[in-house]
Amino acid sequence: MRLAIFIALQKLGMILHIRSILASFSIGLGLFLFGSAPKIMQGPPPVQVKTDRKIYSEPALPRLPRAGGKFKDPTFGTEIMRVTDETSVDGGTFYSYWPTFNSDNSRLLVRSSNDGTAHIYEFDPVNFSIGSRKLIPASPAGYPNLEGAVWSGSDPDSLFALVGTRIYAYHPSKGSYSLVADMSRDIPAGEFLWQLSVSRENDDNFAFARRRSNAEGGSDYVGYAVYSRSKKAMILKQDIQKNDLDEIQIDKSGRWLVVKGEFKSNAKGFSIRDLQNSTRKDLKYGDPDYALAHSDNGSGFSSGFNNYLNTIDRRNFADPKPIITLLKLEKDWSQGLHVSHLAANDGWILVSFYEVGAVGTPLGPFHNEIILVKTDGSEKIVRLLHHRSVYKDFYVTPRANISLDGRYGAFTSNLCGLVISPCRLNSSDK
């Protein structure tokens, strides 16, 4: 595994001060970190980051130090620190909308391998250093589903996770669990909860898919639901036709639920459910609605990839029909991307691009890069780094995510390792 703390940036007008730390390397996958801290601004003169649209090819990778050592991204000037090296097992981030960082950046959730296990690392955001790590143990009801585990938005010592039909909070400081909700009476026998999302502005609404084991040894989607912690009750329970679902995700406020893939036969691909008013809006795939593909939710809106127009767009949940274009990718159709809206500042998203194969169109900028994109439609960007991961399958895509305070980011790489990279935005950045 390769873990790296990667980038630190602070914005003053159009100048961004960037310094980053990257960590983690292994023969397989790894995690990288990038970010900033106050002490960085007391060091060498800041680097003026790139905000242009030029094409920057990836130069040779610098010689890699052992875990704890540092090197710089040769293109963007980011300082990189390895958190783990070849002696660690494969791992990485879970996904762009599942947070690596807890609410105060003192701990990291690190996917250990493909067997579903994960470690929690101690992290010092001031000195950019990694401490000890511990394997997440089983809960009283069994091992948690850590693909979908979500750090609390306010309590740095609570990691929410699903176990069967229950929601638990794991507390790393004590190595213990507390029960958030037991829905065994509300969920039909044979079903289990899958892929959690939480309204991190208040840690109140918990959304999840429902699956049922099948005769082939796998499982099928059979529905989805939302549980309210304050009401101690399920506020939405929706049955579906078998497997008529891709994913669901609550927004930060807890009011809006995005449902992808339901009613596929009716060409409805992106549904927005208003949990406050019990209403629903549907966006169809393709013309004229151009429903989003890979996306993440802010508070009251979503930003994501429009794979019909080759743009990154914003859709406001109260009125989702208008398309607000955040970044045009023009004629370059050779890349996939993931979006992270996890920073409390919804003014920026973290986007990780990855090449998925050769196409017969001109190549544009941002290949295998991680960048920041402003969400106001101005198409302002900040280019952070090359992640160096070579696409083979989903698990080697970078799946970068940003910390709650916007200072750090994390991504996966099968060449440079699993990296956690911080990127700092001033609180004045809107």
C-alpha positions in Angstrom: 0.0 0.0 0.0 1.2 3.5 -0.5 -0.2 6.3 1.6 0.7 9.9 1.0 -0.2 13.3 2.3 -0.3 15.4 -0.6 -1.1 19.1 -1.0 -1.5 22.2 0.9 -2.9 25.3 -0.6 -4.2 28.6 0.6 -5.8 31.1 -1.7 -5.1 34.9 -1.7 -6.9 36.5 -4.6 -5.8 34.4 -7.6 -2.6 33.2 -5.9 -2.7 29.9 -4.2 0.0 28.9 -1.8 0.5 25.2 -2.2 2.5 22.7 -0.4 1.6 19.1 0.0 2.5 15.8 1.6 1.9 12.5 -0.1 2.2 9.2 1.6 2.1 5.5 1.0 3.5 3.1 -1.5 3.5 -0.6 -2.2 3.9 -3.1 -4.9 0.1 -2.9 -5.3 -2.2 -0.1 -4.3 -1.5 2.7 -1.9 -3.0 5.8 -0.3 -1.7 9.4 -0.7 -2.3 12.5 1.3 -2.0 16.1 0.3 -2.6 19.2 2.5 -1.6 22.3 4.3 -1.1 23.6 7.8 -0.4 27.0 9.4 3.4 26.2 9.8 3.6 25.9 6.0 3.0 29.6 5.5 6.0 30.3 7.8 8.4 28.3 5.5 9.8 28.9 2.0 8.1 31.3 -0.4 4.8 29.9 -1.6 4.4 28.2 -5.0 2.1 29.9 -7.4 -0.2 27.1 -8.6 -1.3 26.4 -12.1 -4.8 27.5 -13.0 -4.4 27.2 -16.8 -5.7 24.8 -19.5 -2.3 23.7 -20.9 -1.5 20.0 -21.4 1.2 18.8 -19.0 2.6 15.3 -19.7 3.7 13.2 -16.8 7.5 13.4 -16.4 9.5 10.5 -14.9 8.6 9.7 -11.4 11.2 10.9 -8.9 13.1 8.4 -6.8 10.7 7.3 -4.1 11.8 7.5 -0.4 10.7 5.0 2.2 7.7 5.6 4.4 7.9 9.0 6.1 10.2 10.4 3.4 9.2 13.3 1.1 9.6 14.3 -2.6 8.0 16.8 -4.9 5.6 16.5 -7.7 7.8 17.5 -10.7 5.0 19.3 -12.6 3.0 21.1 -9.9 5.6 21.6 -7.2 3.7 19.7 -4.5 5.7 18.2 -1.7 4.9 14.5 -1.2 5.4 12.3 1.9 5.1 8.6 1.8 3.0 7.3 4.7 3.4 3.6 3.9 5.7 1.7 1.5 6.2 -1.7 -0.1 6.1 -3.4 3.3 2.4 -2.7 3.6 -0.6 -4.5 2.1 -2.6 -3.2 -0.8 -5.3 -0.6 0.0 -6.6 2.9 -0.7 -9.6 5.2 -0.4 -13.0 3.7 -0.4 -14.7 6.3 -2.7 -14.8 10.0 -3.5 -17.9 10.6 -1.3 -16.8 8.4 1.6 -14.4 10.4 3.8 -10.9 9.3 4.6 -10.5 12.1 7.2 -12.4 12.5 10.4 -13.8 15.9 11.3 -10.6 17.3 12.8 -8.1 15.5 10.6 -6.7 13.6 13.6 -7.5 10.2 12.1 -7.6 8.5 8.7 -9.8 5.6 7.4 -7.6 3.5 5.1 -9.0 0.6 3.1 -6.6 -2.2 3.8 -7.3 -4.7 1.0 -10.0 -6.3 -1.1 -11.2 -8.4 1.9 -13.2 -5.5 3.3 -10.9 -4.7 6.2 -9.6 -1.2 7.1 -7.2 0.5 9.4 -7.5 3.8 11.3 -4.2 5.8 11.2 -3.3 8.5 13.6 -2.6 11.8 11.7 -0.9 15.0 12.9 -2.2 17.7 10.5 0.1 20.4 12.0 3.4 18.5 11.6 2.2 16.4 8.6 3.1 13.1 10.2 1.4 9.7 10.5 1.3 7.8 13.8 0.2 4.3 14.7 -2.5 2.4 13.0 -5.1 -0.1 14.3 -7.3 -2.6 12.5 -11.0 -1.9 12.9 -12.4 -4.8 14.9 -15.8 -6.6 14.7 -18.8 -5.0 16.3 -21.1 -6.8 18.8 -23.2 -7.9 15.8 -20.3 -8.9 13.5 -17.9 -7.1 11.1 -19.0 -3.8 9.8 -19.4 -3.0 6.1 -16.6 -0.5 5.8 -17.4 0.3 2.1 -19.7 3.0 3.0 -18.4 3.9 6.5 -18.8 7.6 7.2 -17.0 9.8 9.7 -19.2 12.0 11.8 -19.3 15.6 10.7 -18.9 16.8 14.3 -17.4 14.1 16.5 -13.9 13.1 15.5 -14.2 9.9 17.5 -17.2 8.5 15.7 -17.2 6.4 12.5 -20.7 5.3 11.4 -21.0 1.9 9.7 -23.6 -0.7 8.8 -23.7 -4.2 10.3 -26.6 -6.3 9.0 -29.8 -4.3 9.8 -28.0 -2.1 12.4 -26.1 1.2 12.3 -23.1 1.4 14.7 -20.7 4.2 15.6 -17.1 3.0 16.1 -15.0 5.0 18.6 -11.3 4.6 17.8 -10.1 6.2 21.1 -11.7 3.3 23.0 -11.8 0.6 20.4 -15.5 0.2 21.1 -18.9 0.5 19.4 -22.2 2.2 20.3 -25.5 1.3 18.7 -27.1 4.1 16.6 -30.1 2.2 15.4 -31.5 -1.3 15.1 -33.9 -1.7 12.2 -34.4 -5.5 12.4 -38.1 -4.9 13.0 -38.5 -2.5 10.1 -36.5 -4.5 7.5 -37.9 -7.8 6.2 -36.0 -10.9 7.2 -33.2 -11.9 4.9 -32.4 -8.3 3.9 -29.4 -6.3 5.0 -28.3 -2.6 4.7 -25.8 -1.5 2.1 -23.6 1.6 1.4 -24.4 4.2 4.0 -24.5 8.0 3.5 -25.0 10.5 6.3 -26.2 14.1 6.4 -22.9 15.4 7.9 -24.2 18.9 8.7 -26.2 17.4 11.6 -25.4 13.6 11.6 -29.2 13.0 11.7 -30.4 11.3 8.5 -28.8 8.0 7.5 -29.6 6.7 4.0 -28.8 3.3 2.7 -29.8 0.7 0.1 -31.4 -2.6 1.0 -30.2 -5.9 -0.4 -31.3 -9.5 -0.1 -29.1 -12.6 -0.6 -29.9 -14.7 -3.6 -29.6 -18.4 -4.6 -26.4 -17.7 -6.6 -24.4 -16.7 -3.6 -24.7 -13.0 -4.2 -27.3 -10.4 -3.4 -29.8 -8.1 -5.1 -31.1 -4.6 -4.6 -34.6 -4.7 -3.3 -35.1 -1.2 -2.0 -33.7 1.8 0.0 -34.6 3.7 3.1 -33.7 6.7 5.3 -33.5 6.6 9.1 -33.8 9.8 11.2 -31.7 9.7 14.4 -33.6 12.6 16.0 -37.0 11.0 15.3 -35.7 7.5 16.1 -37.7 6.2 13.1 -37.4 5.4 9.5 -38.8 8.4 7.5 -38.6 6.7 4.1 -38.9 3.1 3.1 -39.0 2.4 -0.7 -39.4 -1.1 -2.3 -38.1 -1.4 -5.9 -38.2 -4.0 -8.7 -35.2 -6.3 -8.2 -31.9 -4.6 -9.0 -33.7 -1.5 -10.4 -31.1 0.7 -8.6 -27.5 1.9 -8.9 -27.0 3.9 -5.7 -28.6 6.4 -3.3 -27.0 9.3 -1.4 -28.3 11.9 1.1 -27.2 15.5 0.8 -25.3 17.3 3.6 -28.5 19.0 5.0 -30.4 15.7 5.2 -33.4 17.1 3.2 -32.6 15.8 -0.2 -32.1 12.2 -1.3 -30.5 11.4 -4.7 -31.6 8.0 -6.2 -29.7 6.8 -9.3 -30.9 4.1 -11.6 -34.5 3.6 -10.4 -37.1 3.2 -13.1 -34.5 2.4 -15.7 -37.1 0.9 -18.1 -38.8 4.3 -18.0 -35.5 6.2 -18.8 -35.6 7.9 -15.5 -32.0 7.9 -14.2 -31.6 10.5 -11.5 -34.4 11.1 -9.0 -34.4 13.8 -6.3 -36.6 13.1 -3.3 -37.5 16.0 -1.0 -37.8 14.4 2.4 -39.2 17.5 4.0 -42.1 17.9 1.6 -42.4 14.3 0.3 -42.1 15.3 -3.3 -40.0 13.8 -6.1 -38.4 15.1 -9.3 -36.9 12.9 -12.0 -34.1 13.7 -14.5 -33.9 11.4 -17.5 -30.7 10.1 -19.0 -29.8 11.8 -22.3 -31.7 14.6 -24.0 -33.2 16.9 -22.7 -32.4 16.4 -19.0 -28.9 14.9 -19.2 -28.9 13.3 -15.7 -25.6 13.2 -13.9 -23.4 10.2 -13.8 -20.5 10.1 -11.2 -21.5 12.9 -8.7 -21.5 14.0 -5.1 -23.9 16.1 -3.1 -23.3 19.4 -1.5 -26.0 21.1 0.6 -29.0 21.5 -1.7 -27.3 20.6 -4.9 -25.1 18.0 -6.7 -22.0 18.3 -8.9 -21.0 15.6 -11.3 -20.1 14.3 -14.7 -22.5 14.9 -17.6 -21.3 12.0 -19.9 -23.6 13.2 -22.7 -22.1 16.7 -23.1 -18.7 15.9 -21.6 -18.9 18.5 -18.9 -18.9 18.7 -15.1 -22.2 20.2 -14.1 -24.2 21.4 -11.1 -27.9 20.7 -10.5 -29.8 22.5 -7.8 -32.3 20.2 -6.1 -35.0 22.8 -5.7 -35.0 23.3 -9.5 -32.8 20.6 -11.1 -33.7 21.2 -14.8 -31.3 24.1 -15.5 -27.7 22.9 -16.1 -24.9 25.0 -14.5 -21.7 24.1 -16.3 -18.7 24.0 -14.0 -16.0 22.7 -16.5 -16.1 21.9 -20.2 -13.9 18.9 -21.2 -14.5 19.8 -24.9 -13.6 16.9 -27.4 -11.5 14.8 -25.0 -13.6 11.7 -24.2 -10.8 9.5 -23.0 -11.2 10.0 -19.2 -13.4 9.0 -16.4 -13.7 11.1 -13.2 -14.9 11.1 -9.6 -16.1 14.1 -7.6 -15.7 14.9 -3.9 -18.0 17.4 -2.2 -17.0 16.5 1.3 -15.5 19.9 2.3 -17.9 22.0 4.4 -17.1 24.8 1.9 -19.4 23.9 -1.0 -17.7 26.5 -3.2 -15.2 24.0 -4.5 -15.2 20.3 -5.4 -12.2 18.0 -5.7 -12.1 16.1 -9.0 -9.9 13.2 -9.9 -9.4 12.2 -13.5 -8.2 8.9 -14.8 -7.6 7.6 -18.4 -9.8 4.6 -19.3 -8.5 3.9 -22.8 -7.5 5.4 -26.1 -10.1 7.2 -28.1 -10.0 8.8 -31.5 -10.5 12.3 -30.3 -7.9 15.0 -29.4 -6.5 14.7 -25.9 -7.1 17.7 -23.6 -5.7 18.8 -20.3 -6.1 17.2 -16.8 -5.0 13.7 -17.8 -4.4 11.6 -14.6 -4.7 14.8 -12.5 -6.5 15.8 -9.4 -7.8 19.4 -9.5 -10.2 21.7 -7.6 -13.2 23.1 -9.5 -15.3 26.1 -8.4 -19.0 25.4 -8.2 -20.3 28.8 -9.2 -20.1 28.3 -13.0 -17.0 30.5 -13.5 -14.9 27.4 -14.6 -12.1 28.4 -12.2 -9.8 25.6 -11.4 -6.7 24.8 -9.4 -4.4 22.0 -10.7 -2.9 20.0 -7.9 -1.0 16.8 -9.0 -0.6 13.8 -11.2 -1.8 10.7 -9.3 0.2 8.3 -11.4 -2.3 5.5 -11.2 -2.6 3.3 -14.3 -6.1 2.2 -14.9 -6.9 -1.5 -14.8 -10.1 -1.7 -12.9 -12.2 0.3 -10.5 -10.0 -0.4 -7.5 -7.0 1.4 -9.0 -8.9 4.6 -9.9 -7.8 7.5 -7.6 -11.3 8.0 -6.0 -9.9 11.2 -4.4 -11.8 12.8 -1.5 -11.4 16.0 0.4 -11.4 16.7 4.2 -14.2 18.5 5.9 -12.1 21.7 6.4 -10.9 21.6 2.8 -7.2 21.4 3.9 -6.5 17.8 2.9 -7.3 15.2 0.2 -6.7 11.5 -0.2 -6.4 9.3 -3.3 -5.5 5.8 -4.4 -2.7 5.0 -6.8 -1.2 1.7 -8.0 2.1 3.4 -9.0 2.6 6.0 -6.3 0.5 4.3 -3.7 -2.4 5.3 -1.5 -2.2 9.0 -1.0 -3.8 11.4 1.3 -3.3 14.9 0.0 -4.4 18.1 1.8 -5.5 21.2 0.0 -6.3 24.2 2.0 -8.9 26.8 1.1 -9.3 30.0 3.1 -12.6 30.3 5.0 -13.1 33.4 2.8 -13.2 31.3 -0.4 -16.8 31.1 -1.5 
